[in-house]
Structures are given as C-alpha cells and as structure tokens.
Amino acid sequence: MAVKGNLKLEIDEPGVEVRITLTPDENGTDLTMEGIRTLLGEKNIRQGVDLDAIDRAMRSLARGRKEPVSFLAAAGVRPEPPAPETIAFEPCPVPDRLAATARAVLARARPAQGYRLREERTKQEKKVIRRGRLPFLPAREEVEVEVQKRTIREEVPIDPAVVETGWVSPGTLVARFRPGSAGKAGKSVFGRVVPAPRLDLAGFLVLDGLTRSGMEVRADVAGFLRRGSTWCDVVPFRDHVLRVAASTDGLTCLLSFAPGDAQAPAPDPEEVLSKAAELGFPGTSLIPAHEIETLLQDSVLRRAELKSVSLTPRVNGAAVVAVSGDRLKATLSLRKGRGGGTALTTAAVSEAIRASRVRGFNPSEVRAHLMEFFNGRQVELVDYPLASGREPKPAAQPKVEWRAMFLPAAEADALRAAAAANAPGLSSMASIAAFPLDKVEAVARVKKGAEVLRVVPGLGGEPGVDVFGAALSASGPPLGDLRLYEGLTRRGDTVVTTSEGVLEKGSDGEAILLRVRPHRDAALEVSISSDRMKALVSYLPPLGDGQRIAPTALSDRIREAGVVKGVDQQKLASLVSRVARGEAFAGEEVAAGRAPRVDDGKRVEFHVALATGKAAARRDGSVDFRSQDRITTVRKGDRIATVLPRDAQEEDGWDVTGETLTLAAHQQETLVAGKGTRETLLPDGSRQIFAEAEGELVLDGSHVSVSESHSVTGDVSMASGNVSFGGIVRVGGGVRSGFTVMAGGLLEIAGTVEAALLSADGSIRVGLGIKGEGKAILRSKRDIEGTFAEQAVLLAIGDVHLRGPCVHSQVKCNGRLLLDTDKGSLMGGEVRASRGVEAQNIGSAGGARTVVSFGQDYLVKDQMEREEREVSRLQKQVAELDARLFVLEKQSRAAEGSPASAQLAAARTEKVKVMKMVETHKMRLITLRDRYEEHVPSQVVVRGTLYPGAILESHGRRYETRTEKKALRLEFDPAHGRIVEKV
C-alpha cells in the first residue's frame, strides 16, 4: 500500500521518542510502510518501533484523508529523575518582647544573596634539597608537589522573598536535611543508555549566619532567622543577656548583664527583682528599682558589660562589744558585710573582743556559737551575752565630809538679811516653801562646778568584779538624810554646784537641806569695734540680792569709753529704759561713725554677664553643685565695662571717737585695663574697656584682663564644678568621678582622671593616668596622651599615646595607639586604630579577650552608622505616611471636596519629599561603604608577646593565635585579603 505525500521525522533531544508526520501531497513521493521502516533503520532506530502506529497512519491516508497525520513511531524508556534531599525546619519562634524589634530589623536588613562555596585545589611544584643517607654522600635535589586549597564563592540567583522568620541563638538547631533518592537511567530508541538527569546543584542554600554539619543546620550567631523558598540565613542581632546570682557566701545579690544591639528592648528592672526574689533576696534588701534601671540603661548606653555588680546595698562588716553602765554585763553584736562592703572575719571579731579587754568568758563556748553564726545565713547577731561580772556587797551607812567654806556668822547674817529684804526676788525659787530662809543655818559663796561635800563610804562592804576583771568598790547604802534643791547635783560620791551664787545649808530636823541661791552683781560694759566705727553696749542684770547699776550710769560709761560722736540718742534712751526694767542685752549698737562719702555716680558698669560662682538650679528646685557659674567668657572686640567719671567733691568721714576719716588711696581708681584689653577715653571723661582677645575675663582687685586659657588650681570636684571653656584648659590636680571638662583647645590634666567626661578640640594630656571605673570618656579632635588607662573610653581623630598599660578600655582613633615603654601592654578591651597599634604585649597570660581592629577609617564607620539610623528613621516615617494616606484616601472618597482632600495632597507631597531624602541618604551610605572598604596603610607591632585570646581584625579578616608569639609585626595584605606576619 502506497500513498503520495511528504514525510517529516523528528527525534527529541535525549533520543527517547521518534515522531513522524505524514502530509498528503499528490506531487509528493510514494510513501510505503516498508519505506518508513527502511528510513528508521537508516537512522539506526531499532528500539521500541511501533509498527501498528505506522500501519494505522498509512491506512488513514489511504482512505483519502487530506490533513497531516502525526504519530509516535518509536519510543524508548525515559530515565527516572532522582528525588532531591528535603529539609525540615525546627520551630524557632520570635519571643514576644522581640516581635516589634524583629519587624524593624528585618525591614532594614539587606536582601539575602545566594552563593555556593566551592573548594579548588591546585598543584604546585617546588625544589627541595635532601641530605644523603650517609654523612659522606652528597645532597640531592628533589621536586615536591604541594596541593594548595582555595575556597571560591560562586553567586547563585535566588528569590529573595522571605516566607518565614524566627529567632536563633549560637548553636541553635535550625533544620535537618533528609536524604533524597537516586535516579534511574533510561534507554534511547538507538539502544543507548540515557542517564538520569542530575539535580540542580544549588539545592537548598544555607547562607550567612548558619552552618551545615552533616544533615544538621545550626546557627553560628544570634539573630533573626529568615527563610525563603530555597534558602535560609540569619540577620545578626544581639539581645540583652541578664543573669542574677548569689555570691559565694549567699549574702550578696549579684547582677551580670551583657548589652545587646541598640534596638533591643530595654530590660525591665522588675524582671531583675523577680529573679532576685527567687534566690531569696526580697526587694526591700536590694537597691531601689530606679537605681537598677539606671545601671541597666547606663550599660546599654555605654555598651559596657556588667559583671557581678552588687544589687545589695553596701554594708560593712562590724563587730562591737558593748558594756553596760554598771560594767557587770558585756554583749557582742556582729554584722556580716555584704554588697561589696568589708567582710566580717573571725580575726576582726577576735580583735574587737581583745580591744574591749572583756574577760571572764568561756572561749570554746563563744567560739562554737560564733562559728554557728558564720556558717549560717543569719546576717546579724545582736546582744550576744559575752561576759558577766559580780555585783559588790554594800557597805555600812556612809558619812558626809564638807568641802564648802562657810562664811563667819556676821557675814552670813548680812547675806540672810539682804535676802529677806528681797522677798519678791525669792518668790521664783521652787524650794522656798520646803526650805524657807529661817531654816538656813550656814552660807558660803560658791562658783559654778565647785565641790560642796563628799560622801565617805562606810565599812563592811565586799567588792565585786566587773567584766574587765577589775574590782568594784563596795559602796554603802544611799545617804538618806541629804536633800538637794536648786543649783546642785550629785556626781558619784560628791555634790557639785551647777550655778554661781550663795550656798545655803539648813535642816528640818530629819535631813540636811542644801541649795544654791542665785546671786550676781549687775554688769554694764561699753566696747568699741576694731575700726572704731561702732560703739556697743552689753548689760547683765543682777541676780538675787546682787548689786544693782543705776540706769543713768549708762551715759557716763559711754563717755568713759571714749565715745564722743555719733551717739544715737533715741537708741540710748531705749537702752536706759531696758536697764531700768532689768532686761539683759548684748552687743547693742548705741553709736556709729560715718564713712567717707563717695558719689553714687562713681561706679563701674559692666556690659558682660559676670560669673556668679553659684551652682545651677534644677527644674525641681534642687541645686546641681556640679554645674557652677565660674567662668566669664568674652570675644575679641566685646565691650567689657564703662568707668564713669568721679565727682570732684567728696566728704570726709569720722569714727565714734571723733577722729576724721578720708577716702583710701586704693579706692580712687575703680577699674584698670590689663593684659588682653584696651581702654578708650570718651569726651565726657568716661573710660571704656574692650577685649583684645577671646578668652576668660579675669578680675583681680581693680585690674581686669583677658586670659586665653582657663586654669583650675586643684581638682575638678564639688569645689570647682564642671568646666566648659572655649580655649585652653589647664587643671592643676585631677578630675573626680562624675565631673565634666570641655575645652575649645588644648586640655591638660596634671593629676588623675577618674570616671569623668573630657572633651577637647585640641589634644588631651593627662599627667598621671586614667582610672575610668568603666565610666570615663575622653574625646579629642587631635591626640590623647597619658601615663596609663584603665576601664576607659578613648576617642581621638589623631593618635592615642600612653606611657604605660591600656587595660580593659575602648580605644577608637584615626591614627595609632602607641604604648612605647616596657610597661606599655594592651590587656583586654577593644581597639579600633586606623593606622595600627604598637605595644610591648597584646593580651595576657590569662587569656584576656583583646580585640584590635586596624587598616580602615573607623570615623567613616561612625558616619555609616549615623546614616543607617537616619535611613531607618525616614523609612519608619514613610510607613507612617502610608498609613495616613490610606486613611485620608478613604475619607476623601467618602466626601468629595472635604478637608481630607487637601490633607491627602499634602501627605503625598510629604511622602515624595521623605522618599527623596531616603534615596539621598542611601547614596551617601553607598559612598561611605566604599570609603570604609579602602585600605589605610597600617601595622600592628608587638615588641614582646602576643598572647592567645588576642584577636586582630581588618576588612572582616581575623587573626588569632593558640600559642604565644614573640616580637612580630602584622599587616593586612590587600592583594590576598588576609592578615600576614612580618618578622
């Protein structure tokens, strides 16, 4: 069977299928089944030929079909593709407290970039000289082949869309791979094997921040996990790490805190208090919550880790031995030190007991009780009975021995008569009823503090023993027939007067009555001040029947004192009246001189605000003693003051003795222009003083000058307050903790800088060193020089030069960190020095973590971080504008022509403006990143030892050593992209 037509034969690429298309055509060739089979044979197609399909096609054309007929003429066996390995992710949810932060961080993170790491090996031949096997044999040259490995990063295109996010910590299991299955080969129509297709080499990509080990994928860093359709990576982010623990003795609550990234949510002090309560530390035993919050915020702000900081208030240990007043009982009170206070030791307790000199206790028993206290959780031991004495046995009735010198009868009678005549003066005495004048038997004149009598103990007593081992006298029973009234007191075995007067002794038939009746003569005194410009009067009225002074005697006494001028007659009359009333007074001014008259117009008018020297007031009304107004700053050309002309007529003064007073010579001139100033004379006789330089206005008596530098004599402390000056600042002492010194030029500190803030446009020079306590910050637009630095932050555009060690400090400079003495070791902390570091040693034998970054412009890095923050802020503003536009669009569609339409247009304009600003900052960021990647010629020189634990970094490449290395120089090799050693 033959038909006219055209034949088209098609074989697919792997050779598995052969398709024939027959098209009817009267002018075509003769098509037969045998011809088709022959054609297939010529093509070497022998596998899977379908003769039935060929026959059906030929029959279809033979029946007069006009359309082409296409059919599968032969088919091989298609290969089965392999099944790829699959990945199953572990749940890594984002904590609720980090949810908002995660959205912000992931929104500004760079899109994921796919890559594959491939290891390439190359062989390199080198010639080596081998010794002969025997000493007399010659050496021979051999060729060795060395295989060098190189990791190549190949970019792989991916879909950057994020389908899921999570949170991971270093070592977190993120996912597990499951193995796939191998493919199966097929067979072509030519009888050849068709291999199974290969899998896409890319597979599922494990990118930055993650490491695949075997079938597991774990996180290398902390951060936010991003997962795409064919990839996963981690956007690095450090959360705050907070830990609360008890000290080894269980008395102090310790806080350790490692600050995370700046965007991490602020830690809650209540969380700290809750953890402390779980450890047995109630909130009442800790520092207040606001102080804990300040500690945490300060740590976050300074990026400084807190290590075992005490939350327990500082309490020093104490051991006190108290002895009762009768010395018959000694108690011991103990308090354990906590919160960083001085610890209580058994040696301190022993010393307290020894120093008290208490005896009579059982040492072994006391030691057992004390060890029980030391080993327990009790923090205080109050009034522990240490020792007891033995009371004395009282003696017989004591006797009285008189010490007062009683007056003869005649003189005593005269005093009694005078007292009886002054009956109204005696009415105020409380004892007059119980001890009337008619019972007075003897009198004596006494002074205050005089001994009146002594009680002599009776016999028959038995002494006791106090806690010191000393004997206690056997005092007799109290003297029952002795009654004391006004002006007397009993001190042990004696009776002593408490006021001056007349001692009166009497009896009521049963007891001895004693009192001191007030008795004092009146006193009137007139005095003149040292400058003779005042006359003062003092008057003391009489007591009891003391001698009186007539009021009229006051004028006579004033004249006798030499007061002849300036007496205030009205005040004199008032004082005479007060003397008449018996009213005491002291230092009352009765006369005054007159100083030389100076016209009010003769004054200096200042045109600048002079420093008051006072502390600044806060908004809440309290006083900030650190901020004091002590510097008057002027600029060149400022008008400082105007000196008005003096009045030619002046009047002399006089003092109370009548002597004439003239104006002192040093008061004739009021202000004299000194260094840094110039004087201009005005037509009216006034003088104007101008500043010829910029600096501090100095007033020294009547001289005014301008100093281009400001000096502090001693320390910068509460005495001086903070210092801020636009020129050179020199401090003769040190800078105490919590104070600030700002200079517009050079800043020189002769002493030590504590936890203070120093900032200067010029260099900063510290004479003794920096003990920063983790809080000191020094910023210089030039260089920083000092002896040593401990726990401080040093920021300089130039070099940082120390003559001693740099310990656990943060250093950032665009020059070098130079430690150029044998003691100049760099131990702990982090250094970013663009031009490198030179030190005796880096790190320590104990493995202190010391990070040194060099070879890049770290000030550009700071600019990059500022630009990134600004881009983040603007993008947040764009998001807020989008939300606002959504609301305004709905309002505008709801009511045409409403105010929302105008607001919508303004919001759109604002959004365009902000988006342009975003693009501008992004372009700056790109430029800055390029500049940051540029290499700065630099080197790290170690004159002594580079210890394990030291990390050197440049352009993202790290250098670490596991053994100590001596005397080496390290540089970054831009050609090979690594840090290399230079011996």
Salt bridges, closest charged atoms under 4 A:
GLU10 OE2 - LYS8 NZ 3.40
ASP12 OD2 - ARG78 NH2 3.27
GLU17 OE2 - ARG78 NH2 3.37
ASP30 OD1 - LYS4 NZ 3.01
GLU34 OE2 - ARG37 NH1 3.76
ASP55 OD2 - ARG59 NE 2.93
GLU67 OE1 - ARG65 NE 3.92
GLU85 OE2 - ARG212 NH1 2.91
GLU90 OE2 - ARG176 NH1 2.84
GLU119 OE1 - ARG121 NE 3.28
GLU120 OE2 - ARG118 NH1 3.93
GLU120 OE1 - ARG150 NH2 2.78
GLU141 OE2 - LYS127 NZ 3.91
GLU142 OE1 - ARG130 NE 3.20
GLU142 OE2 - ARG140 NE 2.86
GLU144 OE2 - ARG130 NH2 2.09
GLU146 OE1 - LYS126 NZ 3.32
GLU154 OE1 - ARG116 NH1 3.60
GLU154 OE2 - ARG118 NE 2.54
GLU155 OE2 - ARG153 NE 3.41
GLU164 OE1 - ARG227 NH2 2.16
GLU216 OE1 - ARG218 NE 3.30
ASP233 OD2 - ARG226 NH2 2.83
ASP239 OD2 - ARG97 NH1 2.60
ASP261 OD1 - ARG238 NE 3.67
GLU271 OE2 - LYS275 NZ 3.51
ASP298 OD2 - ARG302 NE 2.81
GLU351 OE2 - ARG354 NH2 2.45
GLU401 OE2 - ARG403 NH2 2.75
GLU411 OE2 - ARG445 NE 3.90
ASP413 OD1 - ARG416 NH2 2.12
GLU441 OE1 - LYS505 NZ 3.74
GLU451 OE2 - ARG403 NH1 3.18
GLU451 OE2 - ARG454 NH2 3.43
ASP466 OD2 - ARG327 NH1 3.27
GLU500 OE2 - LYS447 NZ 3.39
GLU504 OE1 - ARG515 NE 2.74
GLU504 OE2 - ARG517 NE 2.64
ASP508 OD2 - ARG483 NH1 2.86
ASP545 OD1 - ARG517 NH1 3.58
ASP545 OD1 - HIS519 ND1 2.17
ASP556 OD1 - ARG559 NH2 2.34
GLU583 OE2 - ARG578 NE 3.27
GLU583 OE1 - ARG581 NH2 3.05
GLU588 OE1 - LYS571 NZ 3.25
GLU588 OE2 - ARG578 NH1 3.42
ASP624 OD1 - ARG618 NH2 3.57
GLU650 OE2 - LYS602 NZ 2.80
GLU651 OE2 - ARG594 NH2 2.18
GLU651 OE1 - ARG597 NE 3.78
ASP655 OD2 - ARG532 NE 3.21
GLU659 OE1 - ARG532 NH1 2.62
GLU669 OE1 - ARG687 NH2 3.64
GLU679 OE1 - ARG687 NH1 2.63
GLU692 OE2 - ARG678 NE 2.81
GLU696 OE1 - HIS710 ND1 2.60
GLU748 OE1 - ARG730 NE 3.27
GLU748 OE2 - ARG765 NH1 3.34
GLU754 OE2 - ARG736 NE 3.72
ASP761 OD1 - LYS781 NZ 3.60
ASP820 OD2 - HIS801 NE2 2.78
GLU830 OE2 - ARG832 NE 3.53
GLU838 OE1 - ARG816 NH1 3.46
GLU838 OE2 - ARG943 NH1 3.33
ASP862 OD1 - LYS812 NZ 2.76
GLU867 OE1 - HIS921 ND1 2.63
GLU868 OE2 - ARG929 NH2 3.35
GLU870 OE2 - ARG873 NH2 2.50
ASP882 OD1 - LYS911 NZ 2.55
GLU889 OE2 - ARG908 NH2 3.43
GLU960 OE2 - ARG958 NH2 3.00
GLU971 OE2 - ARG969 NH1 2.57
ASP973 OD2 - HIS976 ND1 2.86
GLU981 OE2 - LYS965 NZ 2.49
